[in-house]
Amino acid sequence: MAIKSHMQIDPGLKVAAQMAPEPTDQEMAWVRQMGVEYAVIWIDGAKASPEYYKSRREHFARGGIKLYGLGNGSVHNVPAITLNLPERDAKVEEYKKHIRNLGQADIPYTTYAHMANGVWSTPREATRGDSSARAFDLERLDEAQGSSYSGAGLTHEREYSEEEIWDNFTSFATEVAPVAEEAGVRIGIHPDDPPGLVLGGVPRSIFSSFAGYKRALDIADSPNVGMCLCIGCWLEGGDNMGAGVLETIRHFGGQGKIFKVHYRNVDRPLPHFVETFVDDGYFDMYEAMKTLGEVGYDGTLIPDHIPQMGDDNRLGTAYTIAYMRALQKRAEDELQK
């Protein structure tokens, strides 16, 4: 099935910047100076309205940047939806409103994650050059960091079964997919991070494997519900994902079901990984870029979870985007031969 969209999405690979929702002219000029023409942003749910979403698209356009995606933090990693808590119906309605807002504002994409207790990390560790980087070590769960957990015990009062998580996703997807199709908006579902574990009493049983994604997207049965492929999460899971990064790209990308890519690398798979610079992990990131080009991927690729470089966050961003742009050009040149 072809994606239902009222918005024009240009063909080809697109390196994009992850930006603040209200960037200055100087910030937008800096992004354009790196050769980047696309951006994705996240907003506070309190500002969610078609008028505000449209104002963001128009603001970026004045800076020479196309706004590909907008996420709403209020309806991302929502325990009420994932675990069917009392406020579930209200949150689903809020999510539908978010999708309709995007459609009215002519913004084609948003990311969703089905993690009841969010991204788990243990204390940061060093990567190349003693850069500080996000890490996860299963043996240090008692030191886990985040707002909804302390590293031990349950995050939501009881243990949940895999069947419950699947049932809750099924009901959510059944309600949301028709709205996305009507609005012409792509929904990309982000992998569990870290994948494949039971954390805080909640199993990560759906978006932690190739088979899980295949079953979930079959359930959604919509051209507008697909993947936000976080290469980093896929590498965190390693062999337990059931298929490698390239096989995953060929399968889901070949179906036109990858809508956004988080372009990051790690030093090794679970049970203990440290995020690295894109050129310094255990996976050759060029192969992913080339394979995305081969399947005709037309979404964006963003740098994600960049290790700290110097005392200015822009340094790591500039380094990563420059590397990504070089790989993009190499892939495009080779594919034209």
Phi, psi and omega per residue, in radians:
M1 nan 2.373 3.113
A2 -1.327 2.561 3.096
I3 -1.101 2.331 3.085
K4 -1.559 2.026 -3.092
S5 -2.606 2.423 3.049
H6 -1.643 -0.046 -3.009
M7 -1.948 2.447 3.140
Q8 -1.346 2.185 3.046
I9 -2.051 2.058 -3.094
D10 -1.156 2.568 3.103
P11 -1.252 2.850 3.013
G12 1.733 2.882 3.106
L13 -1.181 2.474 -3.090
K14 -2.393 1.826 2.977
V15 -1.288 2.251 -3.073
A16 -2.194 2.774 3.066
A17 -1.781 2.482 2.988
Q18 -1.611 2.006 -2.928
M19 -2.181 2.878 3.013
A20 -1.203 2.639 -3.074
P21 -1.231 -0.308 -3.120
E22 -2.258 1.116 -3.072
P23 -1.248 2.668 3.046
T24 -1.354 2.903 3.064
D25 -1.042 -0.649 -3.138
Q26 -1.135 -0.716 3.131
E27 -1.136 -0.708 3.119
M28 -1.200 -0.636 3.106
A29 -1.118 -0.686 3.118
W30 -1.067 -0.739 3.111
V31 -1.126 -0.767 3.118
R32 -1.128 -0.583 3.113
Q33 -1.117 -0.433 3.077
M34 -1.454 0.022 3.140
G35 1.471 0.268 -3.100
V36 -1.671 2.301 -3.093
E37 -2.026 0.021 -3.072
Y38 -2.281 2.681 3.109
A39 -2.510 2.704 2.939
V40 -2.219 2.583 -3.082
I41 -2.417 2.853 2.993
W42 -2.159 2.489 -3.138
I43 -2.176 2.789 3.018
D44 -1.279 2.336 -3.110
G45 -1.007 -0.433 -3.135
A46 -1.134 -0.354 -3.115
K47 -1.691 0.072 -3.030
A48 -1.179 2.031 3.049
S49 -2.894 2.685 3.112
P50 -1.072 -0.573 -3.136
E51 -1.160 -0.769 -3.132
Y52 -1.184 -0.739 3.124
Y53 -1.044 -0.785 3.131
K54 -1.112 -0.678 3.135
S55 -1.103 -0.555 3.113
R56 -1.224 -0.775 3.126
R57 -1.054 -0.752 -3.117
E58 -1.206 -0.629 3.125
H59 -1.110 -0.821 3.133
F60 -1.142 -0.663 3.137
A61 -1.060 -0.644 3.106
R62 -1.130 -0.440 3.090
G63 -1.599 0.133 3.112
G64 1.411 0.392 -3.076
I65 -2.172 2.377 3.088
K66 -1.607 2.249 3.138
L67 -1.522 1.831 -3.096
Y68 -1.434 -0.707 -3.034
G69 -2.450 2.572 3.079
L70 -2.408 2.148 3.092
G71 -1.855 2.593 3.121
N72 -1.978 1.935 -3.059
G73 -1.048 -0.373 -3.114
S74 -1.291 -0.331 -3.126
V75 -2.210 0.723 3.136
H76 -2.300 2.273 -3.025
N77 0.944 1.096 -3.016
V78 -1.764 1.896 3.129
P79 -0.980 -0.638 -3.100
A80 -1.063 -0.638 3.131
I81 -1.379 -0.831 -3.074
T82 -1.120 -0.610 -3.038
L83 -1.927 0.060 3.138
N84 0.989 0.933 3.108
L85 -1.463 2.962 -3.017
P86 -0.934 -0.582 -3.103
E87 -1.545 0.263 -3.082
R88 -0.970 -0.889 -3.062
D89 -1.084 -0.688 3.133
A90 -1.132 -0.683 3.137
K91 -1.217 -0.641 3.082
V92 -1.122 -0.724 3.089
E93 -1.114 -0.664 3.085
E94 -1.113 -0.666 3.123
Y95 -1.156 -0.767 3.107
K96 -1.025 -0.722 3.121
K97 -1.090 -0.702 3.076
H98 -1.010 -0.785 3.139
I99 -1.114 -0.761 3.137
R100 -1.142 -0.669 3.079
N101 -1.016 -0.768 3.128
L102 -1.067 -0.786 -3.140
G103 -1.069 -0.738 3.138
Q104 -1.184 -0.465 -3.126
A105 -1.626 0.025 -3.122
D106 1.038 0.767 3.020
I107 -1.944 2.092 -2.873
P108 -1.461 -0.135 -2.932
Y109 -2.565 2.607 2.946
T110 -2.592 2.662 3.108
T111 -1.747 2.461 3.054
Y112 -2.248 2.510 3.034
A113 -2.261 2.444 -3.048
H114 -1.858 0.841 3.133
M115 -1.896 2.068 -3.086
A116 -1.201 -0.532 -3.093
N117 -2.203 0.526 2.900
G118 1.177 -2.893 3.138
V119 -1.434 2.275 3.120
W120 -1.819 2.373 3.081
S121 -2.408 2.645 2.940
T122 -1.815 3.095 -3.035
P123 -0.918 2.532 -3.124
R124 -1.036 2.610 -3.140
E125 -2.264 3.028 -3.097
A126 -1.562 2.440 2.938
T127 -2.054 -2.789 -3.010
R128 -0.838 2.325 3.108
G129 1.197 0.390 -3.104
D130 1.092 0.440 3.039
S131 -1.178 2.443 3.103
S132 -1.369 2.289 -3.066
A133 -2.460 2.684 3.051
R134 -1.113 2.513 -3.133
A135 -2.483 2.831 2.988
F136 -2.507 2.213 -3.141
D137 -2.292 1.986 -3.073
L138 -1.039 -0.462 3.134
E139 -1.380 -0.090 -3.125
R140 -2.069 0.540 -3.111
L141 -1.044 -0.481 3.121
D142 -1.172 -0.185 3.090
E143 -1.883 0.208 -3.099
A144 -1.012 2.561 -3.041
Q145 -2.069 2.364 3.102
G146 2.871 3.049 -3.029
S147 -1.568 -0.369 -3.008
S148 -1.961 0.204 -3.108
Y149 -2.720 2.837 3.135
S150 -2.076 0.106 3.116
G151 1.660 -0.136 -3.137
A152 -2.513 2.726 3.088
G153 1.327 -2.799 -3.057
L154 -1.765 2.526 3.107
T155 -1.613 -0.339 -3.091
H156 -2.417 0.813 2.914
E157 1.289 -0.464 3.135
R158 -2.622 3.000 3.049
E159 -1.510 2.550 3.134
Y160 -2.000 2.643 3.135
S161 -1.657 2.800 3.070
E162 -1.061 -0.670 -3.124
E163 -1.071 -0.664 3.106
E164 -1.111 -0.758 -3.123
I165 -1.111 -0.722 3.101
W166 -1.125 -0.783 -3.141
D167 -1.066 -0.716 -3.113
N168 -1.196 -0.648 3.056
F169 -1.151 -0.738 -3.111
T170 -1.023 -0.800 -3.135
S171 -1.153 -0.666 3.118
F172 -1.132 -0.873 -3.088
A173 -1.099 -0.676 -3.133
T174 -1.086 -0.641 3.133
E175 -1.371 -0.645 -2.965
V176 -1.504 -0.622 -3.042
A177 -0.973 -0.800 3.130
P178 -1.093 -0.561 3.112
V179 -1.174 -0.743 3.115
A180 -1.098 -0.704 3.130
E181 -1.146 -0.758 3.136
E182 -1.123 -0.683 -3.112
A183 -1.388 -0.304 -3.087
G184 1.296 0.601 -3.062
V185 -2.004 2.399 3.057
R186 -1.517 2.344 3.021
I187 -1.961 2.080 3.084
G188 -1.856 2.142 -3.081
I189 -1.618 2.154 -3.076
H190 -1.392 2.499 3.080
P191 -1.122 2.774 2.992
D192 -1.130 2.498 -3.082
D193 -2.425 1.927 -0.105
P194 -1.279 2.732 -3.041
P195 -1.552 2.706 2.884
G196 1.340 0.184 -3.100
L197 -1.915 2.920 2.919
V198 -1.841 2.011 -3.071
L199 -2.167 2.190 -3.140
G200 1.109 0.424 -3.138
G201 1.528 0.078 -3.106
V202 -2.019 2.062 3.118
P203 -1.304 2.465 3.055
R204 -1.788 1.435 -2.896
S205 -1.913 -0.117 -3.068
I206 -1.829 -1.126 -3.018
F207 -1.669 0.864 -3.130
S208 -2.284 0.245 -3.139
S209 -2.882 2.831 3.056
F210 -1.044 -0.814 -3.115
A211 -1.124 -0.658 3.124
G212 -1.100 -0.806 3.105
Y213 -1.091 -0.747 -3.120
K214 -1.041 -0.808 3.139
R215 -1.144 -0.753 -3.094
A216 -1.126 -0.739 -3.128
L217 -1.262 -0.500 3.005
D218 -1.151 -0.682 3.106
I219 -1.117 -0.812 -3.141
A220 -1.091 -0.670 3.046
D221 0.861 0.861 -3.083
S222 -2.447 2.389 3.063
P223 -1.164 -0.269 -3.082
N224 -1.718 0.007 3.081
V225 -1.996 2.070 -3.094
G226 -2.586 -2.556 -3.009
M227 -1.890 2.454 2.699
C228 -1.752 1.733 -3.038
L229 -1.419 1.812 3.012
C230 -1.531 1.846 -3.119
I231 -1.071 -0.624 3.124
G232 -1.049 -0.813 3.111
C233 -1.084 -0.709 -3.140
W234 -1.078 -0.691 3.113
L235 -1.256 -0.547 3.060
E236 -1.037 -0.729 -3.114
G237 -1.305 -0.467 3.111
G238 1.015 -2.402 -3.085
D239 -1.065 -0.455 -3.120
N240 -1.181 -0.228 3.090
M241 -1.268 -0.291 3.074
G242 1.504 -0.172 3.072
A243 -2.842 2.555 -3.139
G244 -1.340 3.061 -3.120
V245 -1.023 -0.802 -3.051
L246 -1.208 -0.724 3.079
E247 -1.090 -0.677 3.126
T248 -1.129 -0.754 3.105
I249 -1.094 -0.790 -3.102
R250 -1.098 -0.691 -3.103
H251 -1.261 -1.073 -3.038
F252 -1.335 -0.634 3.074
G253 -1.156 -0.634 3.094
G254 -1.118 -0.427 3.087
Q255 -1.580 0.011 -3.071
G256 1.213 0.533 -3.043
K257 -1.903 0.110 3.005
I258 -1.779 2.146 -3.034
F259 -1.918 -0.371 -3.134
K260 -2.725 2.599 3.138
V261 -2.224 2.239 2.967
H262 -1.637 1.994 -2.938
Y263 -1.723 1.560 3.130
R264 -2.526 2.859 -3.005
N265 -2.256 2.782 3.074
V266 -2.353 2.882 -3.057
D267 -1.421 -0.416 -3.126
R268 -2.992 2.884 3.122
P269 -1.344 3.016 3.002
L270 -0.925 2.647 0.402
P271 -1.582 -0.012 -3.119
H272 -2.534 2.055 3.085
F273 -2.337 2.722 3.008
V274 -2.202 2.320 3.099
E275 -1.245 2.547 -3.039
T276 -2.191 3.036 2.899
F277 -1.153 2.718 -3.009
V278 -1.055 -0.457 -3.099
D279 -1.669 0.198 -2.948
D280 -2.296 0.235 3.121
G281 -1.687 -2.901 -3.081
Y282 -1.549 0.012 -3.128
F283 -2.085 2.482 3.100
D284 -1.448 1.814 -3.032
M285 -1.177 -0.368 3.085
Y286 -1.070 -0.667 -3.110
E287 -1.064 -0.630 3.092
A288 -1.170 -0.771 -3.140
M289 -1.045 -0.813 -3.109
K290 -1.116 -0.753 -3.114
T291 -1.168 -0.648 3.052
L292 -1.063 -0.705 3.079
G293 -1.120 -0.684 -3.115
E294 -1.104 -0.620 -3.104
V295 -1.542 0.039 3.107
G296 1.346 0.540 3.140
Y297 -1.041 2.319 -3.104
D298 -2.138 0.203 3.099
G299 -1.576 -2.879 -3.112
T300 -1.778 2.755 2.995
L301 -2.140 2.194 -3.130
I302 -2.077 2.559 2.948
P303 -1.214 2.578 -3.013
D304 -2.587 2.449 3.088
H305 0.899 0.894 -3.051
I306 -1.270 2.269 3.053
P307 -0.986 2.622 -3.124
Q308 -1.165 2.293 -3.140
M309 -2.209 1.957 -3.087
G310 1.145 -2.666 -3.084
D311 -1.933 0.310 -3.120
D312 -2.378 2.074 -3.083
N313 -1.046 -0.375 3.140
R314 -1.197 -0.404 -3.128
L315 -1.105 -0.882 3.131
G316 -1.114 -0.671 3.111
T317 -1.108 -0.812 -3.127
A318 -1.095 -0.745 3.134
Y319 -1.066 -0.809 -3.061
T320 -1.194 -0.780 3.141
I321 -1.114 -0.705 3.111
A322 -1.060 -0.730 3.128
Y323 -1.145 -0.753 3.126
M324 -1.095 -0.733 -3.133
R325 -1.126 -0.641 3.103
A326 -1.152 -0.745 3.110
L327 -1.146 -0.664 3.102
Q328 -1.054 -0.817 -3.124
K329 -1.113 -0.736 3.111
R330 -1.072 -0.768 -3.140
A331 -1.109 -0.790 -3.131
E332 -1.103 -0.712 3.127
D333 -1.113 -0.750 -3.105
E334 -1.212 -0.615 -3.118
L335 -1.261 -0.347 3.131
Q336 -1.483 -0.206 -3.104
K337 -1.264 nan nan
